[in-house]
Each structure stands twice: as C-alpha cells, then as structure tokens.
Amino acid sequence: MSGIEFNLQGSDNSIKLRQRKFTEDILNKYKMMDFKPSPLPAVPRLKLSSDMTPKDPKEIKETETQLY
C-alpha cells in the first residue's frame, strides 16, 4: 500500500492531499471495486440492540470471519 499523494494547487500554492491509491488498494484487497458509493455507512434508521449479537458458539465463530 502506498501513502498520500500531494500537489501544489493554484496561484496561492495551496496543497491538495489525496489517498486514492491507498483507497483503491483496500477496495481491491477485499474485492469491492464494483461496489457503489453511499452517503451513509449503514441502513438509515436501523435500530441496533443486544438481541442482534451472536448467541451460540457457531454464531460467534461466523462473525469472527467477517471481513468488515
């Protein structure tokens, strides 16, 4: 993985920072390049509760192997 790209911009020599390569490397690693961007990281108005946590050893083991 690589670091931050930077460029000087405009007459005021402002600096523009990007992590495009880093982001693409992550997406490629987890086979997510075809995913569509979303303004929200989760389902809107999703109510989370302790009832949703894994209960038995099999469910716990399944969650340990999730990439995200």
N, C-alpha and C positions, 0 to 999 in steps of 0.2 A: 504494500500500500504506500501511497506517496503522500506528501504533505500539502501545504497550502500554496496555491498559485497567487501571485500578486502582480498588478500592473499599475503604473502611474497613469492617471486619467486627467485630461483637460488641461487648460491653461493654469489652473491653480495647483497642478501636480498632486491632486488627491490620490489616495491609494485604494484600489479595488482588490478585495480578497475573495477567493473562491476555493471551494473544496470539491469541485466537480469530479475530478479523477478519484478521490477518496470515496465519494458517494457512489460512483459507478462501480468501483471495486467491491463495495459492500453489496450492492444490488446483484452483481454478477455472482459473487460468492454464494448468496442464498437463492440464486435463480429467480430473481424478482424483477428483471429488466422489463418484462412485459406488463408489470403492474401499472395501474393508473394512479396519478397523484390524488390526494384527498385533502381538503382543507381541515378535516377533523381526524384525529388519530384513532377514534373509536366510533361505535354506533351512537348517534345522538340520543340522549335521554335514556341510555341503558342504565338500569339500576343494578348495582353490584351488591351482593350480600354474602355472608359467610356460608349460606346454603349452597353456593356455587363452587365451593372449594372441594378438592378431591377428598373422598371419604375412606376408601379402602386402599390397600397396598397396590392393587392393579391400577387404579386411577392416579395415584401418586406417581407411579413409575411412568405412566403415559405422559404426564405433564413435565417430567424431567427431561424428556427427549424433544420437547418442542423447541424450535429454533428461535421463536420470538414469544 
